[in-house]
Amino acid sequence: MTLLLSTLATPIGNLNLIADQHILLAANLSNLKALKESLGADDAAHDIKSVAKIPVITDLINDYFAGDISALNSIQVRQPGAPFSQAAWKAMRKVKPGAVISYADLADRAGSPAAVRAAGSACAKNAIVLIVPCHRIVKTGGALGNYAYGLSKKEWLLRHEGAL
């Protein structure tokens, strides 16, 4: 099996993607080295082929930036992580475009209401930016909180989705 690697120009910068056919394994706004390092050991063992676009996934991301803010919901994902992180990422995917929840809400939805710091850590460790929408998680009271790629990108995404 060969994984597919593509870089997509978006309004918030180049979005790097790695997929196993129609399952997105990694997405970032930084660099290819970090993207490859975010793969699980099993996936990292496969060859990676650069392509102009990844079937289905590239189209859905383009649809999102063109205004179909629910298009990302159709993308399947897989990333390595501890059980709480997996639960937090699953809970993030349930936050509808145009909505935000707090880190405390995320901890609660992931099954550990007291694990607010762990919820923040799950956001920071998220290897599939945008599709696993850590940008929809904010501080209690509504302050944006942190975002690995800069608050201006988080703000842009939330405005694009109608949350701000």
N, C-alpha and C positions, 0 to 999 in steps of 0.2 A: 504494500500500500504506500502511496505517495501523498503527502499533504500538499495543499495548495497555499501559496503565499501571494498576497496582492496588496498594493497600496492604493488607496482611494483618496483623491483630493476632495475635501469637504469644506464647508464654510468655516470650520473651526480648526483646520489644519489637515495634514495627511493622516489618514486612518489606516494603520497597518493591520492586516488580517491574516490568520492562518486557519485553515479549515480541513477537516477530514470529510471530503465530499460535501454534504449539506449540513454538517455539524460544525459550528464555529468553536474553535478551541482557544483562540486568543485574539484580542483586538486592543490596540493602544494608539496613543497619539504622540509617542516618543520616538523609539528607534527599533530597528529590526533585532538587534542584539537582545534587548530587554524582552521583546515579543517572544523570541525563541526560548529564552530562559524561563518564561512563565509556563511553558508546556510541562505536563506531567511526564514522568520518566518513560512511560510506554509510548506516548506520542513523540517525544523528543528523539526516540530511536529510529523513527521513520525518515526517509528522504523527504526533502521539501523542494517543490518545483515552483518557480515564480511564474505567475500568469497575469494577464492584463486584468481579468476579472474572475471572480469565483461565481460559478453559476448559482442562480437564485439569491444568494446572500448579498452580492454586490447590488443587484437590482432592488432588493428590499431596503437596503441602506440608502440608496439613491432616492427611492420613494419616500423614505422618512424625511430626508433633507428637502425634498420637493413639496412637503406639506402633509403627507400621509403619516401622521405621528404614531399611528398604531401599527405600521408596517413591520417594525422590529419584533413584534410579538410572535411572528411566524418563524423566526430564526431559532433553530435548535442550538443548544450550547452544551459544552462539557468542559469543566476545568477541575484540576486537583485541589483538594482542600480538606480541612478537618470537618467533622460533622456539623459543628455550629456554623462555620462559614458556609457550608453547603445549604443549611437551612436559611441563613440570612440571604444568600444569593437567590434562593427560590422565592423568598418573601419579597425581595426587591423586584423581581420580575412581575409580581402581582400588583405593584403600585402602577396605577394607570397613568399614561401620558397626560400631563396637565395637572397632576397631583403631586404632592410631596408628603413625606412622613418624617418624623423625628428619629434620631438614633435610638431613643427610648422606645418608640413605637416599633422600630425594626427589631430590637432585642425581644420585645414581647411577641411579635409575629413569628420570630424564629424559635420561640419556645423557651426563652430564658429572660424573663423581664428584668432581672438584675444585671444582665450582661451588656450594659450600654457601651462600655469601652470595647468589648469584644465585637459589638456591632460596628463600631467605628473602624476597628481593625479589619473586619471583613470587607468593608468598603475600600480600605486602603490596599488590601490584597487582591481585590477583584481584577482578574486578568482579561476580562471581556468587557471593557469599557463601552458605554453607550447601550449595548444590547442587554447586559445585566446593569440596569440603570442606577448605579450608585449616585449619579448626579441628582436623583430625586430624594435623597436623604439629606435632611437639614437639621440644624440644632433646634432644640426645644425653644419655642418663641419665634421661630422662623428665620433666624440668621442663617446664611448659606453654609457655614461651617467650612470644611476643607475640601479640596479637590486636587488630586495629584497633578493635573494638567493646568492648574491655575483657575482662580475664581471667575475670571472673565469668560472662560469656556463653559463652566458650570452655569453661569448666569445666562449665556447665550442659549444653551440647550433648554433651560427652564423657560426662557422667553419664547423660544421656538415652539415649545409644547403648550404654551399658554398658562403656565403656573405662576408667572410673574407679570 
